[in-house]
């Protein structure tokens, strides 16, 4: 037909909309959200807006580490729990209270420790008629995504000792082959993020609360923490 522009080879006659950019969480890394040359307060503020993995979608808020930048020991857990997610601070639930008691009994002042988690958002499933939130372990991919935050915390605090609370914390810093039952209560010397570190692995205090022999499990935790206390002496 006269006046009709001919189609060029390979053209369908319709234009395609540009593909939508991938969401930040699809990259599974917090790296773009971690500010350079920041102190702990600035890191915590930046972490509040982290979308480095999909866990931020369902969690109430980011739960960053807490404590002094001059702390001699850093305690690394798995992830915040239900109460931590609601209150925005790590280790404020039942497991945190048990940990404080165990630390004091072992000779470590909880107020002089820096506490944090390998993963900063609460991962959970819902159960029961009221949809109670039940902890769900983070995947290795989610743990790795959150790794830049933990690396930044350790670089600022520069602790004399790191206490690994459970398997997820151990895998976050020592790799997927880590087994807490094989090395708990020992002092490990490893290079972490280019810096030589001493680490003492033990179980997560929440596992003590779930144990059939709770008293025996608690004594085991205290025994491991006494190893940490001697390493700091």
N, C-alpha and C positions, 0 to 999 in steps of 0.2 A: 504494500500500500504506500502511495506517495506520502512523504513527510514522516514515515516511520523510521526511526533510527535502527539500523541493523544490529543484531546481537553480535558481539565479538566471540571468537572461539573460546569455548570453556565457560562462557557466561550463562547463567540460568535465567537472567533477566531480573532477579531479585537480589538484594544485598543482605548479607548475613550480619546480625548484630554482633559486635565484638564480645568475645568470651568474658564472663565476669571474672575479676581477679580472685585468686584463691584467698580464702580467709586466713588470717595469720596463724590460727591454731592448726590449720592443715599442714603447716611446715614442721610442727612438733619441735619447736625450739623457742626458749625464752630469750635467746641471745639479743634479738632486736630491742627488747624492752629493758635490758640491763644498762643503766647509765655508766659511763666511764668516769673514773676519778670521783666517785660518790662516797659519802660516809654512810654509816648504817641507817641513819634516819632518812637520807635521800633514797637509799636502796629500798627501804620499806615502803616509802611513798610511791616509788616507781612500780614496785611489785603489785600494788593495789590495782593497777591497770593492766596487769599481764594477761595476754591471751595467747600464750605460747603453746597451749594444748587445749583440747576440748573440755577439760575438767572445770574450767572457769564458768562454763555455762550453767551448771546446776548448783555449784557451791554458793554459799551466802557471800563469802568474801575471801580474799587472800589472807592466809595466816603466815606472817613472816616470823623470823626468829626474834628472840628477846634476850636481853642481857647486855653486859658491858662489852665495849670493844677491847677492853683490857683483860677480859676473862682468860684465865690460864687453861681452862678446859672447855671444849665445845661438845655438847651432847647432841647427837643426830638421831632423830627418830624416823618413822616412816612417813606419816602424813597426819594432818589434824583430824581429830575425831568430831563427833557431833557437837559437843560443847565448845570445843576450840573454834569450830566453824561459826558458831553463833556469837561467840565473844571476841573473836579476832586475835586470840593469843594462844601460843603453843603450851601444851601440857597443863591445862587448867581443869581437866576432867579427872575421873577416878584414877586413871593410869598415871597422870601427872602428880597427884597427891601421893600415890604409892612410891613413885620415883623420888620425890622429895624426901620421904621418910627413909628410903633405902640409902640415898646419898648421905644424909646426915648420920645415919648409923655407920656408914663406911668411912666417915671422916672427911667428906667433901661438903662444903657449905653450898647449898643450892643457890643462894643469892649471889655467889661468886662465879657461877657457871653461865655460859651462853647456851641457850637451848633453841633448837630449830628442827626442821624436818627436811627429808630429801625431796618431798613433794609438798607444795604450798597450798593446794586446794583439797578439800574433802571429797573423796570418791565414795559413793554409796549406792545401795539399792534400797527400794522401799518394801516393807513387809507388814503384814497384818492389816486389819480393817481400818486403822488410822494412818496407814502409810508410814510407820516408824522407819527412820533412816538407819540402815545397817551398813557398817563399814565394809568396803570392798577393796581388796589390795590393788594398788596401782600396777600397771604393766611396766615392763622394762622400758618401753618406748616413752611412756609418760614420765618415768623417773629420769630418763636421759633428757627429756625436754626441759625439765625443771633444773637440770644440773648447773646451768650458768648462775642461778641465784645462789646455790650452795657454794659454788666456787668463789663467788664474790664475797660472801660472808667470811669464808675461811681466810681469804686474802687480807681482809681488813682486821680480823681478830688476831690472826697469827697465833693460834693457841699452842701451848706446850704439849697438849694431849687432846686427842679426839676419842670420845666414847661412842661406839656404834651400837645403837639400840635396835637390834633385830636384823633380819636378813635384807630387807629393802635398803636400809641405810648402808649396810656392808656392800651390797651390790652397786649402789650408787657411787661409791668411792673406790672399790677394789675390783669391780667387774662381776659379770654374771656367774662366774664359777665360785664365788664366795659362799661358804657354808658356816653359819654362825656356830653350829654345834661342834665343828671341828677345831675352832680357834678361840672360843669364848674364854675369857679370863686369862688371856695371854697378852703380852705387849708386842705388837707388830711394828716393824719399821718399814715404811713404804714411801715412795715418792708420789705425792698427790698434787696434780696440777703444777708440776715442776718444782714442788717444794718438799723437802724431806719431812715426814710426819711420823709421830708415834701414835698408835691407835690401840685401844682396848675394846674388843667386841664383847657384847653380852646380849641377852635376850631383851625384847621390848617389854616394858612393864605391863602392857596389856595382856601378854601371854601368861603372866603370873596370875592375873585376875581370872583367867580362863582355866587355869590348871586344876586338875583334880586334887593334887596335893599342893594346895596354895602355899602353905607354910614352907614346905621344902623348896618350892620354886622361888619363894621370896628369899630364903637363905642363900640360894644359889646366886641370885642377883646381887645381894649384898656382898657375897664373897668375890664376885667379879669386880664390883666397884671398889673393894678394898685393894685389889691389884692396881686399879687406876689411882687410888689415893697414894699408894706407895710410889708409883711412878712419878707423881707430882711432888713428893716429899724432897 
